[in-house]
Amino acid sequence: MKITDIKIQVVAIPLITTFKTALRTVSEVKNVLVTVHTDSSLVGFGGAAPAAVITGDTVSSIIGGIEHIRDNIVGMDIDHSENILQRLNNCLIGSMSAKAAVDMAVYDLMAKSLNIPLFQLLGGRTHDVQTDMTISIDSPEKMAAESTEKVGQGFTTLKIKVGGDPKLDIQRLQSIRDAVGSEIPIMIDANQGWSGKEAVQVGRELERRGIAIELMEQPVSARDFAGLRYVRDNVAFPVYADESIFSAQDALQLVGMHAVDGLNIKLMKCGGIYNALKIIAIAETAGIPCMIGSMMESHVSVTAAAHLAASRTIIGRADLDAALFCSFNPAQGGISYQGARVIIPETPGLGIAAIAR
């Protein structure tokens, strides 16, 4: 089964509510969707989400990257997927989101050719996937009210966006903890919004107040690996890397430095499932847990991430609520949600029958 073409389309999806972090404010997402055609009746689907401030990828650069990948892999045989994925990754530097879109479409085709769901190809379903729910940065009162609402909707873990103003961030977290009670796990994500010293000050103040925190994600700048280690060595709860972890090489360095307690893997950062599996192997070897996360993405690419999350025991957490912010699903099929539970299709491949035209 040979690849004959890759079709590209851009879909604009208004968000149900504005999404705000220390890095950006988003009210609409533009996703670049791909359809990989073959000389059989099977097609593969994938998607990319531009996030210039995080990945450096824009809609235009993603389209250009996919076009370049298409020129390099058309004519290759899906039965020799290693060759395809090697060429996909080596034919251009960077463009990780473009690589991710084509990568997941190739994996979709691999699983479809075997008539099995993708999670089974990746190792079999090890567990159901439960997502957290992200609370955007806002006033303490609004964040507390939204947190209460989401808990009422069945979400059992909250991921709180913070960063930029440590004193206000502590007020936010105090208000949320007071609102939802002590039994709801809370993770905090600063999106690079603090210095190392600020992160430690926040962590120690939370501990002094008895505000239980599951983990602190990316407290410092992406390339400040030493800062991550400083925070990890000086706070009482686990520290996870997000924007710091783009590649297996990053994983090796972070593990070697004892800089983090966990890794948040996102397909848009690492270039897809092929590279995510390499990061996962390093984490497994080091005994470091992983989270599978998402950018502001549609159901298409979040579905691929969910299949991966279901297939590996080292992936203990999932931050796959991005599609819940989208006002519509551009795919026929893919994941759905029951409260915090991510329902993964049991049909072949990603479980997507078509994408928007």
Secondary structure, 3 states (H helix, E strand, C coil): CEEEEEEEEEEEEEEEEEEECCCCEEEEEEEEEEEEEECCCCEEEEEECCCCCCCCCCHHHHHHHHHHHHHHHCCCEHHHHHHHHHHHHHCCCCCHHHHHHHHHHHHHHHHHHCCCEHHHHCCCCCCCEEECEEECCCCHHHHHHHHHHHHHCCCCCEEEECCCCHHHHHHHHHHHHHHHCCCCCEEEECCCCCCHHHHHHHHHHHHHHCCCCCEEECCCCCCCHHHHHHHHHHCCCCEEECCCCCCHHHHHHHHHCCCCCEEEECHHHHCCHHHHHHHHHHHHHHCCCEEECCCCCCHHHHHHHHHHHHCCCCEEEECCCHHHHECCCCEEECCEEECCEEECCCCCECCEEEECC
